[in-house]
């Protein structure tokens, strides 16, 4: 399976004159020399999350797109194969990859960085030979920090993913079905064969008659 990693870099000057660099997929040795912003703690403590990001970047399929101010990482998005304990790995698909996490530091959330991270991730047709999916669970959302209710946050995340062509897909996955705000969003690259799409459908629904 070809994993296309074409390093890109762009500079953003914010309205209050912060100079930010957005880049990726970032190689692990470079990522190891950066520091994570202390508010990037949605999934783990920043030091532990930094270590996890480096490990993802070391994977053949893994990719980290990030935004930084100097050597301080203030936002990132991750891509990797599904966890082997999750149903999405059941098909053993080499062309199914998970958009696993996206996070932006609290003080940098008004600059549209999430959208910029997503757009760079899919630029240069890097993921046209992949089915990319993300599972959105309300218990991972920063409802308190944003002041949004669960439905407004869901709408925000859905619009963010739609900016890269990801759309809502139905599934009978119990975790996603456990709350109506949870959702599965998917983008099928234009080079993905029909056989992979059919295999993914069988993973989405264990009851074949449901799709």
Rosetta constraint file for C-alpha pairs under 8 A:
AtomPair CA 1 CA 94 HARMONIC 6.41 0.50
AtomPair CA 1 CA 95 HARMONIC 7.25 0.50
AtomPair CA 3 CA 60 HARMONIC 7.26 0.50
AtomPair CA 3 CA 61 HARMONIC 5.87 0.50
AtomPair CA 3 CA 126 HARMONIC 7.82 0.50
AtomPair CA 4 CA 126 HARMONIC 5.20 0.50
AtomPair CA 4 CA 127 HARMONIC 7.21 0.50
AtomPair CA 5 CA 25 HARMONIC 6.19 0.50
AtomPair CA 5 CA 63 HARMONIC 7.75 0.50
AtomPair CA 5 CA 126 HARMONIC 6.61 0.50
AtomPair CA 6 CA 24 HARMONIC 7.69 0.50
AtomPair CA 6 CA 25 HARMONIC 6.86 0.50
AtomPair CA 6 CA 124 HARMONIC 7.65 0.50
AtomPair CA 6 CA 126 HARMONIC 7.19 0.50
AtomPair CA 7 CA 23 HARMONIC 7.01 0.50
AtomPair CA 7 CA 24 HARMONIC 5.14 0.50
AtomPair CA 7 CA 25 HARMONIC 5.38 0.50
AtomPair CA 7 CA 26 HARMONIC 6.87 0.50
AtomPair CA 8 CA 23 HARMONIC 5.40 0.50
AtomPair CA 8 CA 24 HARMONIC 5.52 0.50
AtomPair CA 8 CA 25 HARMONIC 7.27 0.50
AtomPair CA 8 CA 120 HARMONIC 7.66 0.50
AtomPair CA 9 CA 21 HARMONIC 6.91 0.50
AtomPair CA 9 CA 22 HARMONIC 5.69 0.50
AtomPair CA 9 CA 23 HARMONIC 4.25 0.50
AtomPair CA 9 CA 24 HARMONIC 6.76 0.50
AtomPair CA 10 CA 21 HARMONIC 5.79 0.50
AtomPair CA 10 CA 22 HARMONIC 5.34 0.50
AtomPair CA 10 CA 23 HARMONIC 6.44 0.50
AtomPair CA 11 CA 19 HARMONIC 6.90 0.50
AtomPair CA 11 CA 20 HARMONIC 5.70 0.50
AtomPair CA 11 CA 21 HARMONIC 4.54 0.50
AtomPair CA 11 CA 22 HARMONIC 6.23 0.50
AtomPair CA 12 CA 18 HARMONIC 7.90 0.50
AtomPair CA 12 CA 19 HARMONIC 5.78 0.50
AtomPair CA 12 CA 20 HARMONIC 5.00 0.50
AtomPair CA 12 CA 21 HARMONIC 6.14 0.50
AtomPair CA 12 CA 22 HARMONIC 7.48 0.50
AtomPair CA 13 CA 17 HARMONIC 5.62 0.50
AtomPair CA 13 CA 18 HARMONIC 5.56 0.50
AtomPair CA 13 CA 19 HARMONIC 4.63 0.50
AtomPair CA 13 CA 20 HARMONIC 6.28 0.50
AtomPair CA 14 CA 18 HARMONIC 5.17 0.50
AtomPair CA 14 CA 19 HARMONIC 6.60 0.50
AtomPair CA 14 CA 20 HARMONIC 7.70 0.50
AtomPair CA 14 CA 111 HARMONIC 6.81 0.50
AtomPair CA 18 CA 69 HARMONIC 7.71 0.50
AtomPair CA 19 CA 69 HARMONIC 6.50 0.50
AtomPair CA 20 CA 67 HARMONIC 6.56 0.50
AtomPair CA 20 CA 68 HARMONIC 5.57 0.50
AtomPair CA 20 CA 69 HARMONIC 4.85 0.50
AtomPair CA 20 CA 70 HARMONIC 7.44 0.50
AtomPair CA 21 CA 67 HARMONIC 5.45 0.50
AtomPair CA 21 CA 68 HARMONIC 5.32 0.50
AtomPair CA 21 CA 69 HARMONIC 6.43 0.50
AtomPair CA 21 CA 70 HARMONIC 7.75 0.50
AtomPair CA 22 CA 65 HARMONIC 7.42 0.50
AtomPair CA 22 CA 66 HARMONIC 5.66 0.50
AtomPair CA 22 CA 67 HARMONIC 4.12 0.50
AtomPair CA 22 CA 68 HARMONIC 6.43 0.50
AtomPair CA 22 CA 116 HARMONIC 7.95 0.50
AtomPair CA 22 CA 117 HARMONIC 7.27 0.50
AtomPair CA 23 CA 65 HARMONIC 5.79 0.50
AtomPair CA 23 CA 66 HARMONIC 5.63 0.50
AtomPair CA 23 CA 67 HARMONIC 6.38 0.50
AtomPair CA 23 CA 120 HARMONIC 7.82 0.50
AtomPair CA 24 CA 63 HARMONIC 7.53 0.50
AtomPair CA 24 CA 64 HARMONIC 6.11 0.50
AtomPair CA 24 CA 65 HARMONIC 4.27 0.50
AtomPair CA 24 CA 66 HARMONIC 6.34 0.50
AtomPair CA 24 CA 120 HARMONIC 7.70 0.50
AtomPair CA 24 CA 121 HARMONIC 7.53 0.50
AtomPair CA 25 CA 57 HARMONIC 7.89 0.50
AtomPair CA 25 CA 63 HARMONIC 5.13 0.50
AtomPair CA 25 CA 64 HARMONIC 5.05 0.50
AtomPair CA 25 CA 65 HARMONIC 5.09 0.50
AtomPair CA 25 CA 121 HARMONIC 7.73 0.50
AtomPair CA 26 CA 30 HARMONIC 6.79 0.50
AtomPair CA 26 CA 31 HARMONIC 6.31 0.50
AtomPair CA 26 CA 57 HARMONIC 7.01 0.50
AtomPair CA 26 CA 63 HARMONIC 6.98 0.50
AtomPair CA 26 CA 64 HARMONIC 5.71 0.50
AtomPair CA 26 CA 65 HARMONIC 6.35 0.50
AtomPair CA 26 CA 66 HARMONIC 7.65 0.50
AtomPair CA 27 CA 31 HARMONIC 6.28 0.50
AtomPair CA 27 CA 57 HARMONIC 6.05 0.50
AtomPair CA 27 CA 58 HARMONIC 7.35 0.50
AtomPair CA 28 CA 32 HARMONIC 6.00 0.50
AtomPair CA 28 CA 54 HARMONIC 5.16 0.50
AtomPair CA 28 CA 55 HARMONIC 7.43 0.50
AtomPair CA 28 CA 57 HARMONIC 5.11 0.50
AtomPair CA 28 CA 58 HARMONIC 5.67 0.50
AtomPair CA 29 CA 33 HARMONIC 6.92 0.50
AtomPair CA 29 CA 54 HARMONIC 7.88 0.50
AtomPair CA 30 CA 34 HARMONIC 7.09 0.50
AtomPair CA 31 CA 53 HARMONIC 7.98 0.50
AtomPair CA 31 CA 54 HARMONIC 6.25 0.50
AtomPair CA 32 CA 50 HARMONIC 7.74 0.50
AtomPair CA 32 CA 51 HARMONIC 7.79 0.50
AtomPair CA 32 CA 54 HARMONIC 6.21 0.50
AtomPair CA 33 CA 71 HARMONIC 7.56 0.50
AtomPair CA 34 CA 71 HARMONIC 4.91 0.50
AtomPair CA 34 CA 72 HARMONIC 5.98 0.50
AtomPair CA 34 CA 73 HARMONIC 6.63 0.50
AtomPair CA 35 CA 50 HARMONIC 7.36 0.50
AtomPair CA 35 CA 71 HARMONIC 6.25 0.50
AtomPair CA 35 CA 72 HARMONIC 4.99 0.50
AtomPair CA 35 CA 73 HARMONIC 5.90 0.50
AtomPair CA 36 CA 40 HARMONIC 6.79 0.50
AtomPair CA 36 CA 46 HARMONIC 5.90 0.50
AtomPair CA 36 CA 47 HARMONIC 7.11 0.50
AtomPair CA 36 CA 50 HARMONIC 6.28 0.50
AtomPair CA 36 CA 72 HARMONIC 5.80 0.50
AtomPair CA 36 CA 73 HARMONIC 4.78 0.50
AtomPair CA 36 CA 74 HARMONIC 6.62 0.50
AtomPair CA 37 CA 46 HARMONIC 7.02 0.50
AtomPair CA 37 CA 72 HARMONIC 6.17 0.50
AtomPair CA 37 CA 73 HARMONIC 5.79 0.50
AtomPair CA 37 CA 74 HARMONIC 5.47 0.50
AtomPair CA 37 CA 105 HARMONIC 6.58 0.50
AtomPair CA 38 CA 46 HARMONIC 5.90 0.50
AtomPair CA 38 CA 105 HARMONIC 7.89 0.50
AtomPair CA 39 CA 46 HARMONIC 7.48 0.50
AtomPair CA 39 CA 105 HARMONIC 5.41 0.50
AtomPair CA 39 CA 106 HARMONIC 6.29 0.50
AtomPair CA 40 CA 45 HARMONIC 7.60 0.50
AtomPair CA 40 CA 46 HARMONIC 5.81 0.50
AtomPair CA 40 CA 74 HARMONIC 7.43 0.50
AtomPair CA 40 CA 75 HARMONIC 7.63 0.50
AtomPair CA 40 CA 103 HARMONIC 6.75 0.50
AtomPair CA 40 CA 104 HARMONIC 6.82 0.50
AtomPair CA 40 CA 105 HARMONIC 5.46 0.50
AtomPair CA 40 CA 106 HARMONIC 7.92 0.50
AtomPair CA 41 CA 45 HARMONIC 5.07 0.50
AtomPair CA 41 CA 46 HARMONIC 5.46 0.50
AtomPair CA 41 CA 49 HARMONIC 7.60 0.50
AtomPair CA 42 CA 103 HARMONIC 7.55 0.50
AtomPair CA 42 CA 140 HARMONIC 7.14 0.50
AtomPair CA 42 CA 142 HARMONIC 7.80 0.50
AtomPair CA 43 CA 49 HARMONIC 7.21 0.50
AtomPair CA 43 CA 140 HARMONIC 7.88 0.50
AtomPair CA 44 CA 48 HARMONIC 6.03 0.50
AtomPair CA 44 CA 49 HARMONIC 5.33 0.50
AtomPair CA 45 CA 49 HARMONIC 5.99 0.50
AtomPair CA 46 CA 50 HARMONIC 5.96 0.50
AtomPair CA 47 CA 51 HARMONIC 6.47 0.50
AtomPair CA 48 CA 52 HARMONIC 6.30 0.50
AtomPair CA 49 CA 53 HARMONIC 6.14 0.50
AtomPair CA 50 CA 54 HARMONIC 6.37 0.50
AtomPair CA 51 CA 55 HARMONIC 6.35 0.50
AtomPair CA 52 CA 56 HARMONIC 6.29 0.50
AtomPair CA 53 CA 57 HARMONIC 6.20 0.50
AtomPair CA 53 CA 64 HARMONIC 7.09 0.50
AtomPair CA 53 CA 78 HARMONIC 7.62 0.50
AtomPair CA 54 CA 58 HARMONIC 6.33 0.50
AtomPair CA 55 CA 59 HARMONIC 6.80 0.50
AtomPair CA 56 CA 62 HARMONIC 5.08 0.50
AtomPair CA 56 CA 63 HARMONIC 6.64 0.50
AtomPair CA 56 CA 64 HARMONIC 7.40 0.50
AtomPair CA 56 CA 78 HARMONIC 7.68 0.50
AtomPair CA 56 CA 79 HARMONIC 7.85 0.50
AtomPair CA 56 CA 80 HARMONIC 6.86 0.50
AtomPair CA 57 CA 62 HARMONIC 5.08 0.50
AtomPair CA 57 CA 63 HARMONIC 5.22 0.50
AtomPair CA 57 CA 64 HARMONIC 6.02 0.50
AtomPair CA 58 CA 62 HARMONIC 6.66 0.50
AtomPair CA 59 CA 63 HARMONIC 7.80 0.50
AtomPair CA 59 CA 80 HARMONIC 7.77 0.50
AtomPair CA 61 CA 79 HARMONIC 7.71 0.50
AtomPair CA 61 CA 80 HARMONIC 5.88 0.50
AtomPair CA 61 CA 81 HARMONIC 6.95 0.50
AtomPair CA 62 CA 78 HARMONIC 7.49 0.50
AtomPair CA 62 CA 79 HARMONIC 5.51 0.50
AtomPair CA 62 CA 80 HARMONIC 4.56 0.50
AtomPair CA 62 CA 81 HARMONIC 7.43 0.50
AtomPair CA 63 CA 78 HARMONIC 5.96 0.50
AtomPair CA 63 CA 79 HARMONIC 5.18 0.50
AtomPair CA 63 CA 80 HARMONIC 6.75 0.50
AtomPair CA 64 CA 76 HARMONIC 6.75 0.50
AtomPair CA 64 CA 77 HARMONIC 5.86 0.50
AtomPair CA 64 CA 78 HARMONIC 4.86 0.50
AtomPair CA 64 CA 79 HARMONIC 6.58 0.50
AtomPair CA 65 CA 76 HARMONIC 5.56 0.50
AtomPair CA 65 CA 77 HARMONIC 5.38 0.50
AtomPair CA 65 CA 78 HARMONIC 6.71 0.50
AtomPair CA 65 CA 117 HARMONIC 6.37 0.50
AtomPair CA 65 CA 120 HARMONIC 7.54 0.50
AtomPair CA 65 CA 121 HARMONIC 6.47 0.50
AtomPair CA 66 CA 73 HARMONIC 6.80 0.50
AtomPair CA 66 CA 74 HARMONIC 7.64 0.50
AtomPair CA 66 CA 75 HARMONIC 5.55 0.50
AtomPair CA 66 CA 76 HARMONIC 4.04 0.50
AtomPair CA 66 CA 77 HARMONIC 6.41 0.50
AtomPair CA 66 CA 117 HARMONIC 6.74 0.50
AtomPair CA 67 CA 73 HARMONIC 5.90 0.50
AtomPair CA 67 CA 74 HARMONIC 5.83 0.50
AtomPair CA 67 CA 75 HARMONIC 5.13 0.50
AtomPair CA 67 CA 76 HARMONIC 6.21 0.50
AtomPair CA 67 CA 113 HARMONIC 7.65 0.50
AtomPair CA 67 CA 117 HARMONIC 7.45 0.50
AtomPair CA 68 CA 72 HARMONIC 5.27 0.50
AtomPair CA 68 CA 73 HARMONIC 4.18 0.50
AtomPair CA 68 CA 74 HARMONIC 5.27 0.50
AtomPair CA 68 CA 75 HARMONIC 6.92 0.50
AtomPair CA 69 CA 73 HARMONIC 6.51 0.50
AtomPair CA 69 CA 74 HARMONIC 7.01 0.50
AtomPair CA 74 CA 104 HARMONIC 5.86 0.50
AtomPair CA 74 CA 105 HARMONIC 5.16 0.50
AtomPair CA 74 CA 108 HARMONIC 7.12 0.50
AtomPair CA 75 CA 102 HARMONIC 7.50 0.50
AtomPair CA 75 CA 103 HARMONIC 5.44 0.50
AtomPair CA 75 CA 104 HARMONIC 4.06 0.50
AtomPair CA 75 CA 105 HARMONIC 5.98 0.50
AtomPair CA 75 CA 113 HARMONIC 7.50 0.50
AtomPair CA 75 CA 114 HARMONIC 7.76 0.50
AtomPair CA 76 CA 101 HARMONIC 7.89 0.50
AtomPair CA 76 CA 102 HARMONIC 5.73 0.50
AtomPair CA 76 CA 103 HARMONIC 5.68 0.50
AtomPair CA 76 CA 104 HARMONIC 6.66 0.50
AtomPair CA 76 CA 117 HARMONIC 6.98 0.50
AtomPair CA 77 CA 99 HARMONIC 7.37 0.50
AtomPair CA 77 CA 100 HARMONIC 7.45 0.50
AtomPair CA 77 CA 101 HARMONIC 5.53 0.50
AtomPair CA 77 CA 102 HARMONIC 4.28 0.50
AtomPair CA 77 CA 103 HARMONIC 6.64 0.50
AtomPair CA 77 CA 117 HARMONIC 6.66 0.50
AtomPair CA 77 CA 118 HARMONIC 7.43 0.50
AtomPair CA 78 CA 99 HARMONIC 5.82 0.50
AtomPair CA 78 CA 100 HARMONIC 5.43 0.50
AtomPair CA 78 CA 101 HARMONIC 5.39 0.50
AtomPair CA 78 CA 102 HARMONIC 6.65 0.50
AtomPair CA 79 CA 97 HARMONIC 6.59 0.50
AtomPair CA 79 CA 98 HARMONIC 5.46 0.50
AtomPair CA 79 CA 99 HARMONIC 4.62 0.50
AtomPair CA 79 CA 100 HARMONIC 5.69 0.50
AtomPair CA 79 CA 101 HARMONIC 7.74 0.50
AtomPair CA 80 CA 97 HARMONIC 5.56 0.50
AtomPair CA 80 CA 98 HARMONIC 5.40 0.50
AtomPair CA 80 CA 99 HARMONIC 6.89 0.50
AtomPair CA 80 CA 100 HARMONIC 6.95 0.50
AtomPair CA 81 CA 89 HARMONIC 7.70 0.50
AtomPair CA 81 CA 96 HARMONIC 6.84 0.50
AtomPair CA 81 CA 97 HARMONIC 4.75 0.50
AtomPair CA 81 CA 98 HARMONIC 5.71 0.50
AtomPair CA 82 CA 86 HARMONIC 6.78 0.50
AtomPair CA 82 CA 88 HARMONIC 5.90 0.50
AtomPair CA 82 CA 89 HARMONIC 5.34 0.50
AtomPair CA 82 CA 96 HARMONIC 7.86 0.50
AtomPair CA 82 CA 97 HARMONIC 6.48 0.50
AtomPair CA 82 CA 98 HARMONIC 5.83 0.50
AtomPair CA 83 CA 88 HARMONIC 7.68 0.50
AtomPair CA 83 CA 89 HARMONIC 6.50 0.50
AtomPair CA 84 CA 88 HARMONIC 7.99 0.50
AtomPair CA 84 CA 89 HARMONIC 5.43 0.50
AtomPair CA 84 CA 90 HARMONIC 7.67 0.50
AtomPair CA 85 CA 89 HARMONIC 7.37 0.50
AtomPair CA 86 CA 90 HARMONIC 7.53 0.50
AtomPair CA 87 CA 173 HARMONIC 7.99 0.50
AtomPair CA 87 CA 203 HARMONIC 6.96 0.50
AtomPair CA 88 CA 203 HARMONIC 6.33 0.50
AtomPair CA 88 CA 204 HARMONIC 7.70 0.50
AtomPair CA 89 CA 93 HARMONIC 7.10 0.50
AtomPair CA 90 CA 203 HARMONIC 6.85 0.50
AtomPair CA 91 CA 199 HARMONIC 6.65 0.50
AtomPair CA 91 CA 200 HARMONIC 7.22 0.50
AtomPair CA 91 CA 203 HARMONIC 6.49 0.50
AtomPair CA 93 CA 196 HARMONIC 7.52 0.50
AtomPair CA 95 CA 129 HARMONIC 6.80 0.50
AtomPair CA 95 CA 130 HARMONIC 4.75 0.50
AtomPair CA 95 CA 131 HARMONIC 6.05 0.50
AtomPair CA 95 CA 192 HARMONIC 7.73 0.50
AtomPair CA 95 CA 196 HARMONIC 7.58 0.50
AtomPair CA 96 CA 130 HARMONIC 5.78 0.50
AtomPair CA 96 CA 131 HARMONIC 4.80 0.50
AtomPair CA 96 CA 132 HARMONIC 6.04 0.50
AtomPair CA 96 CA 133 HARMONIC 7.64 0.50
AtomPair CA 97 CA 130 HARMONIC 6.77 0.50
AtomPair CA 97 CA 131 HARMONIC 6.24 0.50
AtomPair CA 97 CA 132 HARMONIC 5.02 0.50
AtomPair CA 97 CA 133 HARMONIC 6.55 0.50
AtomPair CA 98 CA 132 HARMONIC 5.63 0.50
AtomPair CA 98 CA 133 HARMONIC 5.09 0.50
AtomPair CA 98 CA 134 HARMONIC 5.73 0.50
AtomPair CA 99 CA 132 HARMONIC 6.54 0.50
AtomPair CA 99 CA 133 HARMONIC 5.94 0.50
AtomPair CA 99 CA 134 HARMONIC 5.05 0.50
AtomPair CA 100 CA 134 HARMONIC 6.34 0.50
AtomPair CA 100 CA 135 HARMONIC 7.80 0.50
AtomPair CA 102 CA 114 HARMONIC 7.33 0.50
AtomPair CA 103 CA 114 HARMONIC 7.55 0.50
AtomPair CA 104 CA 108 HARMONIC 6.58 0.50
AtomPair CA 104 CA 109 HARMONIC 6.16 0.50
AtomPair CA 104 CA 113 HARMONIC 7.30 0.50
AtomPair CA 104 CA 114 HARMONIC 6.90 0.50
AtomPair CA 105 CA 109 HARMONIC 6.56 0.50
AtomPair CA 106 CA 145 HARMONIC 7.86 0.50
AtomPair CA 108 CA 113 HARMONIC 7.70 0.50
AtomPair CA 109 CA 113 HARMONIC 6.93 0.50
AtomPair CA 112 CA 116 HARMONIC 6.58 0.50
AtomPair CA 113 CA 117 HARMONIC 6.08 0.50
AtomPair CA 114 CA 118 HARMONIC 6.32 0.50
AtomPair CA 114 CA 160 HARMONIC 7.26 0.50
AtomPair CA 115 CA 119 HARMONIC 6.09 0.50
AtomPair CA 115 CA 160 HARMONIC 5.97 0.50
AtomPair CA 115 CA 163 HARMONIC 6.98 0.50
AtomPair CA 116 CA 120 HARMONIC 6.18 0.50
AtomPair CA 117 CA 121 HARMONIC 6.23 0.50
AtomPair CA 118 CA 122 HARMONIC 6.73 0.50
AtomPair CA 118 CA 160 HARMONIC 7.86 0.50
AtomPair CA 118 CA 161 HARMONIC 7.45 0.50
AtomPair CA 118 CA 163 HARMONIC 7.67 0.50
AtomPair CA 118 CA 164 HARMONIC 6.47 0.50
AtomPair CA 119 CA 123 HARMONIC 6.22 0.50
AtomPair CA 119 CA 163 HARMONIC 7.25 0.50
AtomPair CA 119 CA 164 HARMONIC 5.93 0.50
AtomPair CA 121 CA 126 HARMONIC 7.70 0.50
AtomPair CA 122 CA 126 HARMONIC 5.95 0.50
AtomPair CA 122 CA 127 HARMONIC 5.90 0.50
AtomPair CA 122 CA 164 HARMONIC 6.92 0.50
AtomPair CA 127 CA 131 HARMONIC 7.84 0.50
AtomPair CA 127 CA 132 HARMONIC 7.79 0.50
AtomPair CA 127 CA 189 HARMONIC 6.40 0.50
AtomPair CA 128 CA 188 HARMONIC 7.46 0.50
AtomPair CA 128 CA 189 HARMONIC 3.90 0.50
AtomPair CA 128 CA 190 HARMONIC 5.44 0.50
AtomPair CA 128 CA 191 HARMONIC 5.57 0.50
AtomPair CA 128 CA 192 HARMONIC 7.13 0.50
AtomPair CA 129 CA 189 HARMONIC 5.36 0.50
AtomPair CA 129 CA 190 HARMONIC 6.78 0.50
AtomPair CA 129 CA 191 HARMONIC 4.73 0.50
AtomPair CA 129 CA 192 HARMONIC 5.07 0.50
AtomPair CA 130 CA 188 HARMONIC 6.46 0.50
AtomPair CA 130 CA 189 HARMONIC 5.38 0.50
AtomPair CA 130 CA 191 HARMONIC 7.55 0.50
AtomPair CA 130 CA 192 HARMONIC 6.08 0.50
AtomPair CA 131 CA 186 HARMONIC 7.03 0.50
AtomPair CA 131 CA 187 HARMONIC 5.81 0.50
AtomPair CA 131 CA 188 HARMONIC 4.49 0.50
AtomPair CA 131 CA 189 HARMONIC 5.92 0.50
AtomPair CA 131 CA 192 HARMONIC 7.04 0.50
AtomPair CA 131 CA 197 HARMONIC 8.00 0.50
AtomPair CA 132 CA 186 HARMONIC 5.64 0.50
AtomPair CA 132 CA 187 HARMONIC 5.20 0.50
AtomPair CA 132 CA 188 HARMONIC 6.44 0.50
AtomPair CA 132 CA 189 HARMONIC 7.89 0.50
AtomPair CA 133 CA 166 HARMONIC 7.84 0.50
AtomPair CA 133 CA 184 HARMONIC 7.03 0.50
AtomPair CA 133 CA 185 HARMONIC 5.59 0.50
AtomPair CA 133 CA 186 HARMONIC 4.28 0.50
AtomPair CA 133 CA 187 HARMONIC 6.39 0.50
AtomPair CA 134 CA 184 HARMONIC 5.93 0.50
AtomPair CA 134 CA 185 HARMONIC 5.40 0.50
AtomPair CA 134 CA 186 HARMONIC 6.53 0.50
AtomPair CA 135 CA 176 HARMONIC 7.47 0.50
AtomPair CA 135 CA 182 HARMONIC 7.52 0.50
AtomPair CA 135 CA 183 HARMONIC 5.99 0.50
AtomPair CA 135 CA 184 HARMONIC 4.75 0.50
AtomPair CA 135 CA 185 HARMONIC 6.57 0.50
AtomPair CA 136 CA 140 HARMONIC 7.89 0.50
AtomPair CA 136 CA 176 HARMONIC 7.78 0.50
AtomPair CA 136 CA 182 HARMONIC 5.36 0.50
AtomPair CA 136 CA 183 HARMONIC 5.21 0.50
AtomPair CA 136 CA 184 HARMONIC 6.30 0.50
AtomPair CA 136 CA 185 HARMONIC 7.84 0.50
AtomPair CA 137 CA 141 HARMONIC 7.27 0.50
AtomPair CA 137 CA 176 HARMONIC 6.99 0.50
AtomPair CA 137 CA 181 HARMONIC 7.40 0.50
AtomPair CA 137 CA 182 HARMONIC 4.76 0.50
AtomPair CA 137 CA 183 HARMONIC 6.95 0.50
AtomPair CA 138 CA 150 HARMONIC 6.79 0.50
AtomPair CA 138 CA 154 HARMONIC 7.62 0.50
AtomPair CA 138 CA 181 HARMONIC 6.45 0.50
AtomPair CA 138 CA 182 HARMONIC 5.93 0.50
AtomPair CA 141 CA 153 HARMONIC 7.46 0.50
AtomPair CA 142 CA 146 HARMONIC 6.18 0.50
AtomPair CA 143 CA 147 HARMONIC 5.64 0.50
AtomPair CA 143 CA 148 HARMONIC 5.40 0.50
AtomPair CA 143 CA 149 HARMONIC 6.28 0.50
AtomPair CA 143 CA 150 HARMONIC 6.86 0.50
AtomPair CA 143 CA 153 HARMONIC 7.24 0.50
AtomPair CA 144 CA 148 HARMONIC 7.26 0.50
AtomPair CA 148 CA 152 HARMONIC 5.81 0.50
AtomPair CA 148 CA 153 HARMONIC 5.80 0.50
AtomPair CA 149 CA 153 HARMONIC 6.18 0.50
AtomPair CA 150 CA 154 HARMONIC 6.08 0.50
AtomPair CA 150 CA 181 HARMONIC 6.99 0.50
AtomPair CA 151 CA 155 HARMONIC 6.16 0.50
AtomPair CA 151 CA 181 HARMONIC 6.58 0.50
AtomPair CA 152 CA 156 HARMONIC 6.19 0.50
AtomPair CA 153 CA 157 HARMONIC 6.21 0.50
AtomPair CA 154 CA 158 HARMONIC 6.05 0.50
AtomPair CA 154 CA 181 HARMONIC 6.35 0.50
AtomPair CA 154 CA 182 HARMONIC 7.75 0.50
AtomPair CA 155 CA 159 HARMONIC 6.11 0.50
AtomPair CA 156 CA 160 HARMONIC 6.18 0.50
AtomPair CA 157 CA 161 HARMONIC 6.26 0.50
AtomPair CA 158 CA 162 HARMONIC 6.10 0.50
AtomPair CA 158 CA 167 HARMONIC 7.81 0.50
AtomPair CA 158 CA 168 HARMONIC 7.92 0.50
AtomPair CA 158 CA 185 HARMONIC 7.90 0.50
AtomPair CA 159 CA 163 HARMONIC 6.40 0.50
AtomPair CA 160 CA 164 HARMONIC 7.67 0.50
AtomPair CA 161 CA 165 HARMONIC 6.82 0.50
AtomPair CA 161 CA 166 HARMONIC 5.29 0.50
AtomPair CA 161 CA 167 HARMONIC 7.28 0.50
AtomPair CA 161 CA 185 HARMONIC 7.50 0.50
AtomPair CA 162 CA 166 HARMONIC 4.76 0.50
AtomPair CA 162 CA 167 HARMONIC 5.94 0.50
AtomPair CA 165 CA 187 HARMONIC 6.05 0.50
AtomPair CA 166 CA 185 HARMONIC 5.76 0.50
AtomPair CA 166 CA 186 HARMONIC 4.88 0.50
AtomPair CA 166 CA 187 HARMONIC 4.40 0.50
AtomPair CA 167 CA 185 HARMONIC 5.05 0.50
AtomPair CA 167 CA 186 HARMONIC 5.41 0.50
AtomPair CA 167 CA 187 HARMONIC 6.51 0.50
AtomPair CA 168 CA 183 HARMONIC 6.97 0.50
AtomPair CA 168 CA 184 HARMONIC 5.82 0.50
AtomPair CA 168 CA 185 HARMONIC 4.41 0.50
AtomPair CA 168 CA 186 HARMONIC 6.46 0.50
AtomPair CA 169 CA 183 HARMONIC 7.68 0.50
AtomPair CA 169 CA 184 HARMONIC 5.57 0.50
AtomPair CA 169 CA 185 HARMONIC 5.64 0.50
AtomPair CA 169 CA 186 HARMONIC 6.52 0.50
AtomPair CA 170 CA 183 HARMONIC 7.96 0.50
AtomPair CA 170 CA 184 HARMONIC 6.88 0.50
AtomPair CA 170 CA 204 HARMONIC 7.50 0.50
AtomPair CA 171 CA 176 HARMONIC 7.76 0.50
AtomPair CA 171 CA 177 HARMONIC 7.84 0.50
AtomPair CA 171 CA 184 HARMONIC 7.34 0.50
AtomPair CA 171 CA 204 HARMONIC 4.94 0.50
AtomPair CA 171 CA 205 HARMONIC 5.62 0.50
AtomPair CA 172 CA 176 HARMONIC 7.61 0.50
AtomPair CA 172 CA 177 HARMONIC 6.54 0.50
AtomPair CA 172 CA 204 HARMONIC 6.57 0.50
AtomPair CA 172 CA 205 HARMONIC 5.44 0.50
AtomPair CA 172 CA 206 HARMONIC 7.22 0.50
AtomPair CA 173 CA 177 HARMONIC 6.09 0.50
AtomPair CA 173 CA 204 HARMONIC 6.94 0.50
AtomPair CA 173 CA 205 HARMONIC 7.32 0.50
AtomPair CA 174 CA 178 HARMONIC 5.90 0.50
AtomPair CA 175 CA 179 HARMONIC 7.79 0.50
AtomPair CA 176 CA 180 HARMONIC 7.78 0.50
AtomPair CA 176 CA 182 HARMONIC 5.20 0.50
AtomPair CA 176 CA 183 HARMONIC 5.84 0.50
AtomPair CA 176 CA 184 HARMONIC 7.26 0.50
AtomPair CA 177 CA 182 HARMONIC 7.00 0.50
AtomPair CA 177 CA 183 HARMONIC 7.96 0.50
AtomPair CA 178 CA 182 HARMONIC 7.65 0.50
AtomPair CA 188 CA 192 HARMONIC 6.71 0.50
AtomPair CA 188 CA 197 HARMONIC 7.94 0.50
AtomPair CA 192 CA 196 HARMONIC 6.69 0.50
AtomPair CA 192 CA 197 HARMONIC 7.30 0.50
AtomPair CA 193 CA 197 HARMONIC 6.70 0.50
AtomPair CA 194 CA 198 HARMONIC 6.19 0.50
AtomPair CA 195 CA 199 HARMONIC 6.21 0.50
AtomPair CA 196 CA 200 HARMONIC 6.09 0.50
AtomPair CA 197 CA 201 HARMONIC 6.27 0.50
AtomPair CA 198 CA 202 HARMONIC 6.47 0.50
AtomPair CA 199 CA 203 HARMONIC 6.51 0.50
AtomPair CA 200 CA 204 HARMONIC 6.18 0.50
AtomPair CA 201 CA 205 HARMONIC 6.29 0.50
AtomPair CA 201 CA 211 HARMONIC 7.40 0.50
AtomPair CA 202 CA 206 HARMONIC 6.13 0.50
AtomPair CA 202 CA 208 HARMONIC 6.50 0.50
AtomPair CA 205 CA 210 HARMONIC 6.58 0.50
AtomPair CA 205 CA 211 HARMONIC 7.04 0.50
